[in-house]
Amino acid sequence: MDKPIVLSIVEMGGYPDFTPLYRRAGYQPEKVHSMRKAQAWLKKHKAALVVTEFHFDPELRDRMSNLESLLAGLQCFAPEAKVIVFIEKAHRARLERVKARYAVQGALDYPIDESSLEKLINDISGEG
């Protein structure tokens, strides 16, 4: 049986490469470096888990962050995919507004703690 895929979207980075953790958790890791590439990837592949960054940009006219387009695409192409977001603590309220419209299973504040990420992945994977 093939391993489930985790798609890691690393636009800004600034945290460790969690590929070994994803493998330990039983996932086949894939990585892209932009939302546009992630959306193209998701049209062709199925991810069980998506780990991405939340970036608030007041210049965006039609959405609040980089996440809305991704999450809308997931509803179409991979509605069963679980989503984990890396976020600046100061932007949590904005993420809550996004979560009112789209499913996000977990969020971790920077700096990302590997053991917290591993626990969150295990909790999400155990949901079923």
Backbone as JSON Lines, residues from 0, in Angstrom:
{"i":0,"aa":"M","n":[0.84,-1.19,0.0],"ca":[0.0,0.0,0.0],"c":[0.88,1.26,0.0]}
{"i":1,"aa":"D","n":[0.51,2.23,-0.8],"ca":[1.26,3.47,-0.85],"c":[1.04,4.27,0.42]}
{"i":2,"aa":"K","n":[2.08,5.0,0.8],"ca":[1.97,5.87,1.98],"c":[1.15,7.1,1.62]}
{"i":3,"aa":"P","n":[0.41,7.65,2.59],"ca":[-0.28,8.91,2.34],"c":[0.76,10.02,2.13]}
{"i":4,"aa":"I","n":[0.38,11.02,1.39],"ca":[1.29,12.11,1.04],"c":[1.03,13.32,1.93]}
{"i":5,"aa":"V","n":[2.12,13.93,2.38],"ca":[2.06,15.24,3.03],"c":[2.68,16.24,2.07]}
{"i":6,"aa":"L","n":[1.91,17.26,1.73],"ca":[2.42,18.35,0.9],"c":[2.82,19.49,1.82]}
{"i":7,"aa":"S","n":[4.09,19.83,1.77],"ca":[4.63,20.93,2.56],"c":[4.82,22.12,1.63]}
{"i":8,"aa":"I","n":[4.17,23.24,1.99],"ca":[4.27,24.46,1.19],"c":[5.15,25.43,1.96]}
{"i":9,"aa":"V","n":[6.37,25.6,1.48],"ca":[7.36,26.43,2.17],"c":[7.61,27.67,1.31]}
{"i":10,"aa":"E","n":[6.92,28.75,1.65],"ca":[7.09,29.99,0.9],"c":[8.16,30.87,1.54]}
{"i":11,"aa":"M","n":[8.11,31.03,2.83],"ca":[9.04,31.89,3.54],"c":[10.11,31.09,4.28]}
{"i":12,"aa":"G","n":[9.72,29.97,4.86],"ca":[10.66,29.13,5.6],"c":[11.06,29.78,6.92]}
{"i":13,"aa":"G","n":[12.32,29.56,7.29],"ca":[12.79,30.07,8.57],"c":[12.61,29.08,9.7]}
{"i":14,"aa":"Y","n":[12.35,27.84,9.36],"ca":[12.19,26.78,10.34],"c":[12.85,25.53,9.77]}
{"i":15,"aa":"P","n":[13.08,24.51,10.59],"ca":[13.77,23.31,10.1],"c":[12.99,22.6,8.99]}
{"i":16,"aa":"D","n":[13.71,21.8,8.23],"ca":[13.08,20.91,7.25],"c":[12.49,19.74,8.02]}
{"i":17,"aa":"F","n":[11.19,19.59,8.0],"ca":[10.52,18.56,8.78],"c":[10.33,17.25,7.99]}
{"i":18,"aa":"T","n":[11.01,17.09,6.88],"ca":[10.88,15.87,6.07],"c":[11.09,14.61,6.9]}
{"i":19,"aa":"P","n":[12.15,14.52,7.74],"ca":[12.32,13.29,8.55],"c":[11.13,13.03,9.48]}
{"i":20,"aa":"L","n":[10.56,14.08,10.05],"ca":[9.39,13.92,10.92],"c":[8.22,13.37,10.12]}
{"i":21,"aa":"Y","n":[7.98,13.93,8.92],"ca":[6.87,13.46,8.09],"c":[7.04,11.98,7.75]}
{"i":22,"aa":"R","n":[8.26,11.58,7.46],"ca":[8.51,10.16,7.16],"c":[8.25,9.29,8.39]}
{"i":23,"aa":"R","n":[8.74,9.74,9.56],"ca":[8.5,8.98,10.81],"c":[7.0,8.83,11.07]}
{"i":24,"aa":"A","n":[6.24,9.83,10.71],"ca":[4.79,9.8,10.94],"c":[4.06,8.94,9.91]}
{"i":25,"aa":"G","n":[4.8,8.4,8.94],"ca":[4.2,7.49,7.97],"c":[3.77,8.12,6.66]}
{"i":26,"aa":"Y","n":[4.24,9.34,6.4],"ca":[3.86,10.04,5.17],"c":[4.99,10.04,4.15]}
{"i":27,"aa":"Q","n":[4.61,10.15,2.91],"ca":[5.54,10.4,1.82],"c":[5.58,11.92,1.63]}
{"i":28,"aa":"P","n":[6.7,12.58,1.94],"ca":[6.74,14.03,1.85],"c":[6.93,14.54,0.42]}
{"i":29,"aa":"E","n":[6.21,15.61,0.11],"ca":[6.38,16.37,-1.13],"c":[6.48,17.82,-0.71]}
{"i":30,"aa":"K","n":[7.24,18.62,-1.46],"ca":[7.43,20.02,-1.08],"c":[7.36,20.91,-2.31]}
{"i":31,"aa":"V","n":[6.68,22.05,-2.14],"ca":[6.65,23.1,-3.15],"c":[6.95,24.42,-2.46]}
{"i":32,"aa":"H","n":[7.29,25.45,-3.26],"ca":[7.72,26.71,-2.66],"c":[6.84,27.9,-3.01]}
{"i":33,"aa":"S","n":[5.6,27.64,-3.45],"ca":[4.65,28.73,-3.67],"c":[3.24,28.16,-3.67]}
{"i":34,"aa":"M","n":[2.27,29.03,-3.39],"ca":[0.87,28.62,-3.43],"c":[0.46,28.24,-4.85]}
{"i":35,"aa":"R","n":[0.96,28.95,-5.81],"ca":[0.63,28.65,-7.2],"c":[1.1,27.23,-7.56]}
{"i":36,"aa":"K","n":[2.32,26.88,-7.16],"ca":[2.82,25.53,-7.43],"c":[2.03,24.48,-6.64]}
{"i":37,"aa":"A","n":[1.64,24.84,-5.43],"ca":[0.84,23.92,-4.62],"c":[-0.5,23.63,-5.29]}
{"i":38,"aa":"Q","n":[-1.14,24.66,-5.79],"ca":[-2.44,24.47,-6.45],"c":[-2.3,23.61,-7.7]}
{"i":39,"aa":"A","n":[-1.25,23.83,-8.48],"ca":[-1.02,23.0,-9.66],"c":[-0.74,21.56,-9.25]}
{"i":40,"aa":"W","n":[0.05,21.37,-8.19],"ca":[0.37,20.02,-7.7],"c":[-0.9,19.31,-7.25]}
{"i":41,"aa":"L","n":[-1.76,20.02,-6.53],"ca":[-2.97,19.4,-6.0],"c":[-3.99,19.03,-7.08]}
{"i":42,"aa":"K","n":[-3.91,19.65,-8.24],"ca":[-4.79,19.27,-9.35],"c":[-4.41,17.92,-9.92]}
{"i":43,"aa":"K","n":[-3.17,17.48,-9.7],"ca":[-2.67,16.23,-10.28],"c":[-2.44,15.13,-9.26]}
{"i":44,"aa":"H","n":[-2.35,15.48,-7.98],"ca":[-2.01,14.52,-6.93],"c":[-2.96,14.68,-5.75]}
{"i":45,"aa":"K","n":[-3.0,13.66,-4.91],"ca":[-3.82,13.71,-3.7],"c":[-2.93,13.77,-2.48]}
{"i":46,"aa":"A","n":[-3.15,14.75,-1.65],"ca":[-2.44,14.86,-0.38],"c":[-3.39,14.51,0.75]}
{"i":47,"aa":"A","n":[-2.91,13.73,1.69],"ca":[-3.7,13.44,2.89],"c":[-3.55,14.56,3.91]}
{"i":48,"aa":"L","n":[-2.39,15.22,3.86],"ca":[-2.07,16.28,4.81],"c":[-1.36,17.4,4.06]}
{"i":49,"aa":"V","n":[-1.74,18.64,4.35],"ca":[-1.07,19.82,3.78],"c":[-0.58,20.67,4.95]}
{"i":50,"aa":"V","n":[0.73,20.97,4.93],"ca":[1.33,21.83,5.95],"c":[1.77,23.1,5.23]}
{"i":51,"aa":"T","n":[1.25,24.24,5.67],"ca":[1.5,25.49,4.97],"c":[1.69,26.63,5.95]}
{"i":52,"aa":"E","n":[2.08,27.77,5.41],"ca":[2.31,28.97,6.21],"c":[1.17,29.95,5.98]}
{"i":53,"aa":"F","n":[0.84,30.69,7.04],"ca":[-0.18,31.75,6.94],"c":[0.54,33.08,6.82]}
{"i":54,"aa":"H","n":[0.24,33.81,5.74],"ca":[0.8,35.14,5.56],"c":[-0.33,36.12,5.34]}
{"i":55,"aa":"F","n":[-0.48,37.04,6.26],"ca":[-1.47,38.1,6.11],"c":[-0.85,39.18,5.24]}
{"i":56,"aa":"D","n":[-1.61,39.64,4.27],"ca":[-1.12,40.69,3.39],"c":[-2.23,41.72,3.19]}
{"i":57,"aa":"P","n":[-2.08,42.91,3.76],"ca":[-3.14,43.92,3.62],"c":[-3.32,44.4,2.18]}
{"i":58,"aa":"E","n":[-2.37,44.08,1.3],"ca":[-2.47,44.49,-0.1],"c":[-3.39,43.59,-0.92]}
{"i":59,"aa":"L","n":[-3.72,42.42,-0.41],"ca":[-4.61,41.51,-1.14],"c":[-6.02,42.08,-1.14]}
{"i":60,"aa":"R","n":[-6.6,42.22,-2.3],"ca":[-7.93,42.83,-2.39],"c":[-9.06,41.84,-2.24]}
{"i":61,"aa":"D","n":[-8.88,40.65,-2.78],"ca":[-9.99,39.7,-2.82],"c":[-9.94,38.65,-1.71]}
{"i":62,"aa":"R","n":[-8.91,38.69,-0.88],"ca":[-8.81,37.73,0.21],"c":[-7.93,38.3,1.3]}
{"i":63,"aa":"M","n":[-7.95,37.66,2.45],"ca":[-7.24,38.16,3.61],"c":[-5.8,37.66,3.69]}
{"i":64,"aa":"S","n":[-5.54,36.48,3.13],"ca":[-4.23,35.86,3.29],"c":[-3.91,35.01,2.07]}
{"i":65,"aa":"N","n":[-2.77,34.35,2.16],"ca":[-2.35,33.43,1.11],"c":[-3.14,32.12,1.16]}
{"i":66,"aa":"L","n":[-3.9,31.9,2.19],"ca":[-4.56,30.59,2.39],"c":[-5.88,30.4,1.65]}
{"i":67,"aa":"E","n":[-6.65,31.44,1.45],"ca":[-8.01,31.23,0.93],"c":[-8.05,30.48,-0.39]}
{"i":68,"aa":"S","n":[-7.19,30.85,-1.32],"ca":[-7.2,30.16,-2.62],"c":[-6.82,28.7,-2.47]}
{"i":69,"aa":"L","n":[-5.82,28.43,-1.63],"ca":[-5.41,27.05,-1.38],"c":[-6.56,26.24,-0.79]}
{"i":70,"aa":"L","n":[-7.19,26.78,0.25],"ca":[-8.25,26.05,0.94],"c":[-9.47,25.85,0.04]}
{"i":71,"aa":"A","n":[-9.78,26.82,-0.79],"ca":[-10.89,26.66,-1.74],"c":[-10.55,25.55,-2.73]}
{"i":72,"aa":"G","n":[-9.32,25.52,-3.2],"ca":[-8.89,24.46,-4.12],"c":[-8.95,23.09,-3.48]}
{"i":73,"aa":"L","n":[-8.56,23.01,-2.22],"ca":[-8.63,21.73,-1.52],"c":[-10.06,21.23,-1.43]}
{"i":74,"aa":"Q","n":[-11.02,22.13,-1.25],"ca":[-12.42,21.71,-1.21],"c":[-12.81,21.0,-2.51]}
{"i":75,"aa":"C","n":[-12.23,21.45,-3.61],"ca":[-12.55,20.85,-4.92],"c":[-11.74,19.59,-5.2]}
{"i":76,"aa":"F","n":[-10.43,19.67,-4.97],"ca":[-9.54,18.61,-5.43],"c":[-9.18,17.58,-4.37]}
{"i":77,"aa":"A","n":[-9.24,17.94,-3.11],"ca":[-8.86,17.01,-2.04],"c":[-9.61,17.35,-0.77]}
{"i":78,"aa":"P","n":[-10.94,17.2,-0.78],"ca":[-11.73,17.61,0.39],"c":[-11.39,16.83,1.65]}
{"i":79,"aa":"E","n":[-10.79,15.66,1.51],"ca":[-10.44,14.86,2.68],"c":[-9.09,15.26,3.28]}
{"i":80,"aa":"A","n":[-8.34,16.11,2.6],"ca":[-7.02,16.53,3.1],"c":[-7.15,17.31,4.4]}
{"i":81,"aa":"K","n":[-6.25,17.03,5.32],"ca":[-6.16,17.76,6.58],"c":[-5.14,18.89,6.4]}
{"i":82,"aa":"V","n":[-5.33,19.99,7.12],"ca":[-4.47,21.16,6.95],"c":[-3.89,21.61,8.29]}
{"i":83,"aa":"I","n":[-2.57,21.81,8.28],"ca":[-1.86,22.4,9.42],"c":[-1.23,23.7,8.93]}
{"i":84,"aa":"V","n":[-1.35,24.74,9.75],"ca":[-0.85,26.06,9.38],"c":[0.22,26.51,10.37]}
{"i":85,"aa":"F","n":[1.32,27.04,9.83],"ca":[2.34,27.71,10.64],"c":[2.01,29.21,10.59]}
{"i":86,"aa":"I","n":[2.02,29.87,11.75],"ca":[1.51,31.25,11.8],"c":[2.23,32.09,12.85]}
{"i":87,"aa":"E","n":[2.29,33.38,12.58],"ca":[2.73,34.34,13.59],"c":[1.59,34.49,14.6]}
{"i":88,"aa":"K","n":[1.91,34.43,15.87],"ca":[0.88,34.51,16.9],"c":[-0.01,35.75,16.74]}
{"i":89,"aa":"A","n":[0.56,36.85,16.29],"ca":[-0.18,38.09,16.13],"c":[-1.29,37.99,15.07]}
{"i":90,"aa":"H","n":[-1.23,36.98,14.21],"ca":[-2.22,36.83,13.14],"c":[-3.27,35.76,13.43]}
{"i":91,"aa":"R","n":[-3.29,35.25,14.65],"ca":[-4.26,34.2,15.01],"c":[-5.71,34.62,14.77]}
{"i":92,"aa":"A","n":[-6.06,35.86,15.11],"ca":[-7.45,36.31,14.92],"c":[-7.83,36.27,13.44]}
{"i":93,"aa":"R","n":[-6.89,36.61,12.57],"ca":[-7.16,36.55,11.13],"c":[-7.37,35.11,10.68]}
{"i":94,"aa":"L","n":[-6.57,34.2,11.23],"ca":[-6.74,32.79,10.89],"c":[-8.12,32.3,11.35]}
{"i":95,"aa":"E","n":[-8.58,32.76,12.48],"ca":[-9.9,32.34,12.97],"c":[-10.99,32.74,11.97]}
{"i":96,"aa":"R","n":[-10.84,33.9,11.34],"ca":[-11.81,34.31,10.31],"c":[-11.76,33.39,9.1]}
{"i":97,"aa":"V","n":[-10.56,32.97,8.73],"ca":[-10.42,32.02,7.62],"c":[-11.05,30.69,8.0]}
{"i":98,"aa":"K","n":[-10.81,30.25,9.24],"ca":[-11.35,28.96,9.71],"c":[-12.87,28.96,9.77]}
{"i":99,"aa":"A","n":[-13.49,30.13,9.83],"ca":[-14.95,30.2,9.83],"c":[-15.5,29.74,8.47]}
{"i":100,"aa":"R","n":[-14.69,29.83,7.43],"ca":[-15.12,29.44,6.08],"c":[-14.52,28.13,5.59]}
{"i":101,"aa":"Y","n":[-13.34,27.78,6.1],"ca":[-12.61,26.61,5.6],"c":[-12.08,25.77,6.76]}
{"i":102,"aa":"A","n":[-11.93,24.48,6.51],"ca":[-11.43,23.57,7.54],"c":[-9.91,23.67,7.67]}
{"i":103,"aa":"V","n":[-9.47,23.93,8.89],"ca":[-8.05,23.9,9.24],"c":[-7.97,23.08,10.52]}
{"i":104,"aa":"Q","n":[-7.24,21.98,10.49],"ca":[-7.23,21.07,11.63],"c":[-6.28,21.49,12.74]}
{"i":105,"aa":"G","n":[-5.28,22.31,12.43],"ca":[-4.36,22.73,13.47],"c":[-3.5,23.88,13.03]}
{"i":106,"aa":"A","n":[-2.97,24.61,14.02],"ca":[-2.07,25.73,13.74],"c":[-1.01,25.78,14.83]}
{"i":107,"aa":"L","n":[0.2,26.08,14.41],"ca":[1.32,26.21,15.33],"c":[1.97,27.57,15.14]}
{"i":108,"aa":"D","n":[2.28,28.21,16.26],"ca":[2.93,29.52,16.23],"c":[4.44,29.35,16.0]}
{"i":109,"aa":"Y","n":[5.01,30.37,15.32],"ca":[6.46,30.43,15.18],"c":[7.06,30.79,16.53]}
{"i":110,"aa":"P","n":[8.24,30.31,16.86],"ca":[9.02,29.32,16.13],"c":[8.38,27.94,16.26]}
{"i":111,"aa":"I","n":[8.44,27.17,15.2],"ca":[7.77,25.87,15.16],"c":[8.57,24.87,15.99]}
{"i":112,"aa":"D","n":[7.9,24.27,16.95],"ca":[8.49,23.25,17.8],"c":[8.22,21.88,17.19]}
{"i":113,"aa":"E","n":[9.29,21.14,16.9],"ca":[9.15,19.85,16.21],"c":[8.28,18.87,16.99]}
{"i":114,"aa":"S","n":[8.43,18.8,18.3],"ca":[7.62,17.85,19.07],"c":[6.15,18.24,19.05]}
{"i":115,"aa":"S","n":[5.84,19.53,19.05],"ca":[4.45,19.97,18.95],"c":[3.87,19.62,17.58]}
{"i":116,"aa":"L","n":[4.66,19.79,16.53],"ca":[4.21,19.42,15.19],"c":[3.97,17.92,15.11]}
{"i":117,"aa":"E","n":[4.88,17.15,15.66],"ca":[4.72,15.69,15.62],"c":[3.46,15.25,16.36]}
{"i":118,"aa":"K","n":[3.21,15.84,17.52],"ca":[1.99,15.5,18.28],"c":[0.74,15.88,17.49]}
{"i":119,"aa":"L","n":[0.74,17.06,16.87],"ca":[-0.41,17.5,16.09],"c":[-0.66,16.56,14.91]}
{"i":120,"aa":"I","n":[0.4,16.18,14.21],"ca":[0.26,15.24,13.08],"c":[-0.31,13.91,13.58]}
{"i":121,"aa":"N","n":[0.23,13.41,14.67],"ca":[-0.26,12.13,15.21],"c":[-1.72,12.24,15.63]}
{"i":122,"aa":"D","n":[-2.1,13.36,16.25],"ca":[-3.49,13.56,16.66],"c":[-4.4,13.59,15.42]}
{"i":123,"aa":"I","n":[-4.01,14.32,14.39],"ca":[-4.81,14.43,13.17],"c":[-4.88,13.08,12.46]}
{"i":124,"aa":"S","n":[-3.77,12.39,12.38],"ca":[-3.74,11.08,11.71],"c":[-4.62,10.07,12.43]}
{"i":125,"aa":"G","n":[-4.72,10.22,13.75],"ca":[-5.54,9.31,14.54],"c":[-7.03,9.56,14.4]}
{"i":126,"aa":"E","n":[-7.4,10.73,13.83],"ca":[-8.82,11.06,13.66],"c":[-9.49,10.17,12.62]}
{"i":127,"aa":"G","n":[-8.66,9.66,11.73],"ca":[-9.3,8.75,10.87],"c":[-9.26,8.83,9.46]}
